[in-house]
Amino acid sequence: GIVARIPDTDGKLPDAAIFLFEPEKLLQIVREAVGSSALFAARFRECAARALLMPGRTPGHRTPLWQQRLRASQLLEIAQGYPDFPVILETLRECLQDVYDLPALERLMRRLNGGEIQISDVTTTTPSPFATSLLFGYVAEFMYQSDAPLAERRASVLSLDS
């Protein structure tokens, strides 16, 4: 399923046409967006740990999750300067093939644009059982999206004005 997060508004909600993309453009948008997502950072941490690139393992002691995430974000910051870095490539592969089913998304867009299937707008007070599980997964994936260091959050706020 696909979860679309639309900001609260007093006006009319956008219609289903906002979800129609050319398949090639949509695939490029997803590829570009996934690299800066919390999902990518979490998967990078897992891939880096599997590749034994995460420092500081003491036998018999667990490393706190916050410390693992901090070290992984530092490693990711360095690794992003090397687009062909194997752990970056594996993380992209995991995100785009294991988490997001891009071939199915492309087929869906082709069918939507061809009129083979259509999107219907439905407004309800509570999510359906199917939508509830999608929303729970969405919250789980993006729980730490805004969990950035203070300096990074300040820089991001300041960059909104430019």
MDAnalysis code that builds the backbone (N, CA, C; Angstrom):
import MDAnalysis as mda
import numpy as np

u = mda.Universe.empty(486, n_residues=162, atom_resindex=np.repeat(np.arange(162), 3), trajectory=True)
u.add_TopologyAttr("name", ["N", "CA", "C"] * 162)
u.add_TopologyAttr("resid", np.arange(1, 163))
u.add_TopologyAttr("resname", ["GLY", "ILE", "VAL", "ALA", "ARG", "ILE", "PRO", "ASP", "THR", "ASP", "GLY", "LYS", "LEU", "PRO", "ASP", "ALA", "ALA", "ILE", "PHE", "LEU", "PHE", "GLU", "PRO", "GLU", "LYS", "LEU", "LEU", "GLN", "ILE", "VAL", "ARG", "GLU", "ALA", "VAL", "GLY", "SER", "SER", "ALA", "LEU", "PHE", "ALA", "ALA", "ARG", "PHE", "ARG", "GLU", "CYS", "ALA", "ALA", "ARG", "ALA", "LEU", "LEU", "MET", "PRO", "GLY", "ARG", "THR", "PRO", "GLY", "HIS", "ARG", "THR", "PRO", "LEU", "TRP", "GLN", "GLN", "ARG", "LEU", "ARG", "ALA", "SER", "GLN", "LEU", "LEU", "GLU", "ILE", "ALA", "GLN", "GLY", "TYR", "PRO", "ASP", "PHE", "PRO", "VAL", "ILE", "LEU", "GLU", "THR", "LEU", "ARG", "GLU", "CYS", "LEU", "GLN", "ASP", "VAL", "TYR", "ASP", "LEU", "PRO", "ALA", "LEU", "GLU", "ARG", "LEU", "MET", "ARG", "ARG", "LEU", "ASN", "GLY", "GLY", "GLU", "ILE", "GLN", "ILE", "SER", "ASP", "VAL", "THR", "THR", "THR", "THR", "PRO", "SER", "PRO", "PHE", "ALA", "THR", "SER", "LEU", "LEU", "PHE", "GLY", "TYR", "VAL", "ALA", "GLU", "PHE", "MET", "TYR", "GLN", "SER", "ASP", "ALA", "PRO", "LEU", "ALA", "GLU", "ARG", "ARG", "ALA", "SER", "VAL", "LEU", "SER", "LEU", "ASP", "SER"])
u.atoms.positions = np.array([
    [0.808, -1.180, 0.000],
    [0.000, 0.000, 0.000],
    [0.854, 1.247, 0.000],
    [0.216, 2.349, -0.241],
    [0.886, 3.645, -0.287],
    [0.226, 4.553, 0.743],
    [1.030, 5.207, 1.569],
    [0.525, 6.163, 2.548],
    [0.910, 7.553, 2.076],
    [-0.077, 8.429, 1.953],
    [0.173, 9.825, 1.586],
    [-0.140, 10.680, 2.802],
    [0.821, 11.454, 3.230],
    [0.626, 12.331, 4.389],
    [0.330, 13.724, 3.872],
    [-0.918, 14.161, 4.048],
    [-1.356, 15.470, 3.569],
    [-1.547, 16.368, 4.788],
    [-0.935, 17.550, 4.792],
    [-1.059, 18.444, 5.953],
    [-2.507, 18.849, 6.201],
    [-2.825, 19.133, 7.472],
    [-4.162, 19.612, 7.814],
    [-4.434, 20.925, 7.095],
    [-5.659, 21.059, 6.622],
    [-6.042, 22.275, 5.915],
    [-7.528, 22.526, 6.121],
    [-7.909, 23.789, 6.073],
    [-9.326, 24.133, 6.159],
    [-9.965, 24.118, 4.779],
    [-9.128, 24.181, 3.756],
    [-9.633, 24.208, 2.391],
    [-9.928, 22.813, 1.862],
    [-10.213, 22.773, 0.584],
    [-10.522, 21.507, -0.082],
    [-9.251, 20.669, -0.219],
    [-9.375, 19.393, 0.053],
    [-8.244, 18.490, -0.108],
    [-7.945, 18.292, -1.587],
    [-6.688, 18.056, -1.929],
    [-6.367, 17.801, -3.337],
    [-7.039, 16.515, -3.808],
    [-7.347, 16.470, -5.101],
    [-7.992, 15.260, -5.610],
    [-6.949, 14.206, -5.972],
    [-7.418, 13.086, -6.447],
    [-6.556, 11.931, -6.723],
    [-5.519, 12.198, -7.808],
    [-5.698, 13.249, -8.593],
    [-4.760, 13.537, -9.686],
    [-3.349, 13.833, -9.183],
    [-3.219, 14.250, -7.916],
    [-1.867, 14.535, -7.410],
    [-1.025, 13.268, -7.295],
    [-1.657, 12.108, -7.374],
    [-0.927, 10.847, -7.259],
    [-0.526, 10.262, -8.605],
    [-0.827, 10.965, -9.694],
    [-0.468, 10.463, -11.016],
    [0.879, 11.036, -11.439],
    [1.821, 10.154, -11.691],
    [3.166, 10.533, -12.118],
    [3.529, 9.720, -13.341],
    [4.444, 10.248, -14.125],
    [5.033, 9.422, -15.172],
    [5.920, 8.411, -14.455],
    [5.822, 7.127, -14.800],
    [6.567, 6.097, -14.063],
    [8.062, 6.367, -13.947],
    [8.686, 6.832, -15.014],
    [10.131, 7.067, -14.977],
    [10.485, 8.190, -14.003],
    [9.678, 9.260, -14.013],
    [9.934, 10.377, -13.100],
    [9.712, 9.962, -11.650],
    [8.678, 9.156, -11.407],
    [8.393, 8.716, -10.050],
    [9.530, 7.867, -9.503],
    [10.059, 6.976, -10.325],
    [11.169, 6.134, -9.876],
    [12.376, 6.988, -9.512],
    [12.644, 8.035, -10.297],
    [13.761, 8.931, -9.996],
    [13.505, 9.699, -8.702],
    [12.272, 10.143, -8.504],
    [11.915, 10.868, -7.279],
    [12.129, 9.978, -6.055],
    [11.685, 8.728, -6.142],
    [11.841, 7.797, -5.012],
    [13.314, 7.550, -4.732],
    [14.096, 7.331, -5.772],
    [15.538, 7.082, -5.584],
    [16.221, 8.263, -4.901],
    [15.859, 9.478, -5.309],
    [16.477, 10.667, -4.715],
    [16.014, 10.883, -3.276],
    [14.739, 10.637, -3.015],
    [14.186, 10.899, -1.683],
    [14.639, 9.877, -0.645],
    [14.840, 8.645, -1.066],
    [15.166, 7.601, -0.085],
    [16.526, 7.831, 0.557],
    [17.447, 8.468, -0.152],
    [18.789, 8.689, 0.378],
    [18.847, 9.602, 1.582],
    [17.845, 10.458, 1.756],
    [17.848, 11.377, 2.899],
    [16.792, 11.010, 3.936],
    [16.271, 9.799, 3.855],
    [15.206, 9.394, 4.770],
    [15.751, 8.717, 6.024],
    [14.912, 8.666, 7.046],
    [15.266, 7.956, 8.279],
    [15.387, 6.461, 8.003],
    [14.586, 5.963, 7.064],
    [14.676, 4.553, 6.684],
    [16.069, 4.240, 6.163],
    [16.589, 5.107, 5.299],
    [17.924, 4.889, 4.744],
    [18.969, 4.884, 5.854],
    [18.855, 5.824, 6.794],
    [19.823, 5.896, 7.897],
    [19.772, 4.635, 8.752],
    [18.565, 4.144, 9.031],
    [18.431, 2.932, 9.845],
    [18.988, 1.719, 9.111],
    [18.664, 1.602, 7.831],
    [19.181, 0.472, 7.050],
    [20.688, 0.572, 6.874],
    [21.208, 1.793, 6.749],
    [22.655, 1.965, 6.633],
    [23.342, 1.467, 7.898],
    [22.758, 1.791, 9.061],
    [23.334, 1.332, 10.328],
    [23.388, -0.189, 10.364],
    [22.315, -0.842, 9.917],
    [22.280, -2.306, 9.899],
    [23.310, -2.872, 8.921],
    [23.395, -2.279, 7.738],
    [24.362, -2.750, 6.731],
    [25.796, -2.538, 7.209],
    [26.062, -1.388, 7.820],
    [27.409, -1.106, 8.322],
    [27.781, -2.073, 9.436],
    [26.823, -2.420, 10.279],
    [27.092, -3.387, 11.352],
    [27.390, -4.763, 10.765],
    [26.630, -5.172, 9.741],
    [26.887, -6.470, 9.090],
    [28.247, -6.493, 8.417],
    [28.666, -5.329, 7.908],
    [29.965, -5.234, 7.235],
    [31.107, -5.019, 8.234],
    [30.779, -5.045, 9.524],
    [31.759, -4.870, 10.605],
    [32.470, -3.522, 10.533],
    [31.733, -2.488, 10.125],
    [32.295, -1.142, 10.043],
    [31.957, -0.287, 11.259],
    [31.139, -0.807, 12.140],
    [30.746, -0.043, 13.319],
    [31.766, -0.259, 14.427],
    [32.406, 0.815, 14.904],
    [33.451, 0.675, 15.930],
    [32.875, 0.512, 17.334],
    [33.758, 0.156, 18.251],
    [33.430, 0.214, 19.658],
    [32.714, -0.967, 20.255],
    [32.783, -2.118, 19.654],
    [32.155, -3.287, 20.257],
    [33.063, -3.848, 21.338],
    [32.563, -3.898, 22.542],
    [33.307, -4.473, 23.648],
    [32.714, -5.842, 23.931],
    [33.534, -6.886, 23.941],
    [32.994, -8.221, 24.213],
    [32.245, -8.262, 25.546],
    [31.057, -8.819, 25.507],
    [30.255, -8.951, 26.714],
    [29.440, -7.727, 27.071],
    [29.572, -6.645, 26.319],
    [28.822, -5.417, 26.594],
    [28.069, -4.987, 25.344],
    [26.855, -4.520, 25.559],
    [26.059, -4.016, 24.447],
    [26.315, -2.530, 24.268],
    [26.317, -2.100, 23.011],
    [26.439, -0.673, 22.715],
    [25.028, -0.093, 22.685],
    [24.763, 0.983, 23.423],
    [23.421, 1.577, 23.413],
    [23.009, 1.986, 21.998],
    [21.715, 1.867, 21.730],
    [21.202, 2.179, 20.394],
    [21.528, 3.617, 19.993],
    [21.406, 4.562, 20.907],
    [21.683, 5.956, 20.559],
    [23.125, 6.116, 20.098],
    [24.029, 5.353, 20.723],
    [25.438, 5.441, 20.357],
    [25.685, 4.782, 18.994],
    [25.001, 3.667, 18.735],
    [25.103, 3.017, 17.423],
    [24.610, 3.964, 16.338],
    [23.478, 4.624, 16.598],
    [22.911, 5.534, 15.610],
    [23.828, 6.727, 15.366],
    [24.430, 7.239, 16.430],
    [25.349, 8.366, 16.296],
    [26.562, 7.975, 15.455],
    [27.153, 6.839, 15.756],
    [28.328, 6.381, 15.008],
    [27.972, 6.075, 13.558],
    [26.800, 5.479, 13.350],
    [26.369, 5.180, 11.983],
    [26.135, 6.469, 11.198],
    [25.576, 7.493, 11.845],
    [25.340, 8.754, 11.126],
    [26.659, 9.432, 10.771],
    [27.664, 9.303, 11.636],
    [28.982, 9.859, 11.326],
    [29.611, 9.116, 10.147],
    [29.484, 7.792, 10.152],
    [30.010, 6.986, 9.048],
    [29.268, 7.302, 7.753],
    [27.947, 7.453, 7.838],
    [27.146, 7.769, 6.655],
    [27.548, 9.119, 6.074],
    [27.796, 10.079, 6.926],
    [28.203, 11.412, 6.467],
    [29.490, 11.335, 5.645],
    [30.424, 10.514, 6.081],
    [31.683, 10.339, 5.345],
    [31.450, 9.531, 4.074],
    [30.682, 8.449, 4.191],
    [30.467, 7.536, 3.061],
    [29.683, 8.187, 1.925],
    [28.847, 9.171, 2.221],
    [28.061, 9.818, 1.169],
    [28.936, 10.548, 0.165],
    [30.166, 10.810, 0.513],
    [31.099, 11.412, -0.435],
    [31.583, 10.427, -1.480],
    [31.267, 9.157, -1.296],
    [31.682, 8.092, -2.218],
    [30.433, 7.329, -2.662],
    [29.767, 7.768, -3.733],
    [28.502, 7.158, -4.146],
    [28.598, 5.667, -4.468],
    [29.792, 5.183, -4.822],
    [29.951, 3.761, -5.135],
    [30.425, 2.954, -3.931],
    [30.368, 3.534, -2.738],
    [30.759, 2.829, -1.526],
    [29.839, 1.619, -1.362],
    [30.390, 0.421, -1.207],
    [29.563, -0.797, -1.191],
    [28.426, -0.792, -0.171],
    [28.644, -0.235, 1.004],
    [27.578, -0.232, 2.013],
    [26.459, 0.726, 1.602],
    [26.805, 1.835, 0.947],
    [25.782, 2.752, 0.416],
    [24.958, 2.032, -0.651],
    [25.632, 1.334, -1.566],
    [24.927, 0.614, -2.637],
    [24.016, -0.466, -2.074],
    [24.491, -1.198, -1.061],
    [23.668, -2.250, -0.460],
    [22.472, -1.648, 0.273],
    [22.681, -0.527, 0.923],
    [21.572, 0.132, 1.616],
    [20.524, 0.600, 0.612],
    [20.963, 1.187, -0.493],
    [20.022, 1.590, -1.546],
    [19.269, 0.387, -2.090],
    [19.988, -0.702, -2.339],
    [19.342, -1.908, -2.846],
    [18.290, -2.409, -1.863],
    [18.639, -2.452, -0.583],
    [17.681, -2.907, 0.428],
    [16.441, -2.027, 0.450],
    [16.648, -0.719, 0.448],
    [15.510, 0.200, 0.516],
    [14.628, 0.104, -0.724],
    [15.253, 0.081, -1.893],
    [14.486, 0.142, -3.138],
    [13.915, -1.199, -3.570],
    [14.525, -2.300, -3.159],
    [14.026, -3.606, -3.588],
    [13.343, -4.376, -2.465],
    [13.913, -4.324, -1.253],
    [13.337, -5.105, -0.164],
    [12.194, -4.376, 0.533],
    [12.341, -3.063, 0.741],
    [11.312, -2.302, 1.447],
    [10.274, -1.774, 0.466],
    [10.731, -1.031, -0.536],
    [9.826, -0.492, -1.549],
    [9.898, -1.388, -2.771],
    [8.764, -1.771, -3.281],
    [8.714, -2.622, -4.469],
    [8.575, -1.713, -5.691],
    [9.711, -1.190, -6.171],
    [9.677, -0.229, -7.278],
    [9.094, -0.791, -8.569],
    [9.381, -2.047, -8.944],
    [8.738, -2.565, -10.161],
    [7.209, -2.579, -10.052],
    [6.682, -2.924, -8.885],
    [5.225, -2.919, -8.705],
    [4.680, -1.497, -8.758],
    [5.420, -0.536, -8.201],
    [5.002, 0.863, -8.255],
    [4.973, 1.359, -9.696],
    [5.970, 0.972, -10.469],
    [6.005, 1.373, -11.877],
    [4.815, 0.783, -12.637],
    [4.507, -0.492, -12.392],
    [3.342, -1.119, -13.041],
    [2.050, -0.411, -12.631],
    [1.944, -0.078, -11.342],
    [0.760, 0.616, -10.848],
    [0.592, 1.963, -11.549],
    [1.670, 2.724, -11.680],
    [1.597, 4.033, -12.343],
    [1.202, 3.887, -13.807],
    [1.737, 2.873, -14.473],
    [1.367, 2.651, -15.880],
    [-0.126, 2.334, -15.998],
    [-0.635, 1.507, -15.079],
    [-2.056, 1.141, -15.115],
    [-2.938, 2.345, -14.768],
    [-2.508, 3.171, -13.802],
    [-3.273, 4.375, -13.459],
    [-3.303, 5.356, -14.623],
    [-2.141, 5.611, -15.210],
    [-2.065, 6.548, -16.336],
    [-2.790, 6.026, -17.562],
    [-2.857, 4.712, -17.726],
    [-3.557, 4.118, -18.859],
    [-5.055, 3.994, -18.648],
    [-5.551, 4.324, -17.456],
    [-6.979, 4.234, -17.183],
    [-7.453, 2.836, -16.850],
    [-6.534, 1.907, -16.724],
    [-6.884, 0.522, -16.409],
    [-7.452, 0.399, -14.990],
    [-6.913, 1.196, -14.062],
    [-7.431, 1.271, -12.697],
    [-7.576, 2.742, -12.336],
    [-8.330, 3.024, -11.278],
    [-8.532, 4.415, -10.883],
    [-8.442, 4.557, -9.369],
    [-8.200, 5.786, -8.939],
    [-8.137, 6.111, -7.517],
    [-9.465, 6.742, -7.132],
    [-10.009, 6.307, -5.995],
    [-11.249, 6.889, -5.485],
    [-10.967, 7.608, -4.179],
    [-11.551, 8.791, -4.022],
    [-11.413, 9.549, -2.775],
    [-12.492, 9.100, -1.800],
    [-12.086, 8.777, -0.579],
    [-13.031, 8.408, 0.470],
    [-12.589, 9.099, 1.750],
    [-13.512, 9.798, 2.401],
    [-13.207, 10.452, 3.667],
    [-13.936, 9.704, 4.773],
    [-13.172, 9.254, 5.775],
    [-13.757, 8.529, 6.902],
    [-13.252, 9.142, 8.207],
    [-13.938, 8.826, 9.293],
    [-13.501, 9.345, 10.594],
    [-12.392, 8.493, 11.195],
    [-12.336, 7.235, 10.817],
    [-11.279, 6.342, 11.313],
    [-10.699, 5.571, 10.137],
    [-9.440, 5.192, 10.222],
    [-8.851, 4.423, 9.125],
    [-9.427, 3.006, 9.059],
    [-9.440, 2.460, 7.865],
    [-9.881, 1.074, 7.690],
    [-8.837, 0.146, 8.309],
    [-9.161, -1.135, 8.514],
    [-8.159, -2.067, 9.060],
    [-6.893, -2.122, 8.203],
    [-7.043, -2.086, 6.879],
    [-5.873, -2.106, 5.994],
    [-5.056, -0.832, 6.168],
    [-5.745, 0.317, 6.207],
    [-5.043, 1.592, 6.364],
    [-4.397, 1.702, 7.741],
    [-5.010, 1.117, 8.764],
    [-4.434, 1.161, 10.110],
    [-3.075, 0.490, 10.142],
    [-2.962, -0.664, 9.505],
    [-1.663, -1.352, 9.495],
    [-0.639, -0.557, 8.685],
    [-1.071, 0.087, 7.600],
    [-0.158, 0.931, 6.828],
    [0.312, 2.126, 7.654],
    [-0.603, 2.748, 8.371],
    [-0.237, 3.895, 9.203],
    [0.716, 3.494, 10.324],
    [0.486, 2.336, 10.920],
    [1.379, 1.855, 11.979],
    [2.783, 1.646, 11.419],
    [2.877, 1.042, 10.239],
    [4.177, 0.847, 9.592],
    [4.831, 2.168, 9.247],
    [4.023, 3.135, 8.817],
    [4.536, 4.463, 8.474],
    [5.139, 5.130, 9.706],
    [4.412, 5.087, 10.810],
    [4.903, 5.691, 12.052],
    [6.190, 5.005, 12.498],
    [6.234, 3.681, 12.399],
    [7.426, 2.939, 12.814],
    [8.639, 3.316, 11.967],
    [8.449, 3.497, 10.669],
    [9.565, 3.823, 9.782],
    [10.088, 5.240, 9.995],
    [9.187, 6.171, 10.294],
    [9.578, 7.577, 10.355],
    [9.614, 8.145, 11.773],
    [9.630, 7.264, 12.764],
    [9.627, 7.702, 14.152],
    [10.818, 8.608, 14.466],
    [11.967, 8.319, 13.883],
    [13.169, 9.082, 14.178],
    [13.533, 10.051, 13.054],
    [12.597, 10.373, 12.176],
    [12.863, 11.260, 11.046],
    [13.412, 12.609, 11.509],
    [12.854, 13.150, 12.577],
    [13.297, 14.469, 13.032],
    [14.364, 14.374, 14.113],
    [14.914, 13.203, 14.315],
    [15.920, 12.997, 15.354],
    [17.298, 13.328, 14.804],
    [17.533, 14.617, 14.632],
    [18.812, 15.083, 14.090],
    [19.515, 15.908, 15.164],
    [20.836, 16.003, 15.081],
    [21.550, 16.843, 16.040],
    [21.053, 18.288, 15.978],
    [21.185, 18.998, 17.094],
    [20.671, 20.361, 17.203],
    [21.223, 21.272, 16.110],
    [22.514, 21.194, 15.845],
    [23.118, 22.059, 14.824],
    [22.525, 21.773, 13.447],
    [22.264, 20.509, 13.153],
    [21.678, 20.142, 11.858],
    [20.247, 20.657, 11.749],
    [19.474, 20.567, 12.838],
    [18.100, 21.082, 12.822],
    [18.103, 22.591, 12.609],
    [19.027, 23.292, 13.279],
    [19.113, 24.744, 13.110],
    [19.475, 25.102, 11.672],
    [20.433, 24.393, 11.111],
    [20.847, 24.659, 9.730],
    [19.694, 24.415, 8.776],
    [18.916, 23.364, 9.021],
    [17.801, 23.054, 8.134],
    [16.727, 24.129, 8.228],
    [16.472, 24.656, 9.425],
    [15.485, 25.726, 9.585],
    [15.974, 26.994, 8.895],
    [17.243, 27.316, 9.047],
    [17.789, 28.513, 8.416],
    [17.786, 28.407, 6.901],
    [17.938, 27.215, 6.370],
    [17.981, 27.044, 4.917],
    [16.607, 27.197, 4.281],
    [15.534, 27.181, 5.074],
    [14.194, 27.348, 4.522],
    [13.991, 28.737, 3.942],
    [14.717, 29.717, 4.471],
    [14.553, 31.092, 4.006],
    [15.266, 31.376, 2.698],
    [16.211, 30.557, 2.308],
    [17.004, 30.875, 1.120],
    [16.343, 30.440, -0.148],
])
